[in-house]
């Protein structure tokens, strides 16, 4: 077919497409549940599963992940306890959610393959993308482990950068490669996701909006990190600790909160 035979769609159709994109973007901005679990004009938030024969897949919509996301939103004071519909419908008591709202600390004891780290990465991406000027820390025992959750040289390596790079165009914020450097993702709205190693020094020297500690029980300096995080929590920050079971300071924290 010649180029002359191809007719451009009417301007009204272009307008309808852009209107749908704007509506989808606004729904994502208003709801982390919509951004992470719902369809976006024929696309989905994608993640990667290195253990699967088909490693690239839509983020799984599993009921317990909806409940956990409610807990993340409540502890970050992003929704009120009474708005945590999935958590309340699952049987979680409103008094617990209120305590979570007041403390802003959530400890998640997990077994392998429950996707808690995946969900945290998606949640941090949503916060950075739709809430301006957030400093969101991802901390692990080694800086390389944390960078593999944020950004490591190429967008397909870090989990958060992978999710961002696979979004439909109308939802993408970060332009690669300039939007990322080793262990860092920079968003046009001023938000910053930063991968750091264990210890309290970097946390103490900054004022994070949120700290995600991955495999906290296996960080020998977890106690120092927790102590350093208390100041930012008192200032309105959030601390999320996710880990497999192991005797130590993480266990003591879980039993005390």
Secondary structure, DSSP 4 states (H G I P E B T S, - for coil): --GGGPPPPPHHHHHHHHHHHHHHHHHHHH-HHHHHHS-BTTB--EEE-TTSSS-EEEPP--HHHHHHHHHHHHHTTSS-GGG-HHHHHTT--HHHHHHHHHH-EEEEE--TTS-HHHHHHHHHHHHHHHSTT-EEEEE-SSHHHHHHHH--SSTTTSHHHHHHHTS-GGG--PPTTTTEETTEEE-TTS-EEEEE-SSSHHHHHS--SEEEEETGGG-TTHHHHHHHHHHHHHTT-EEEEEE---SSHHHHHHHH-
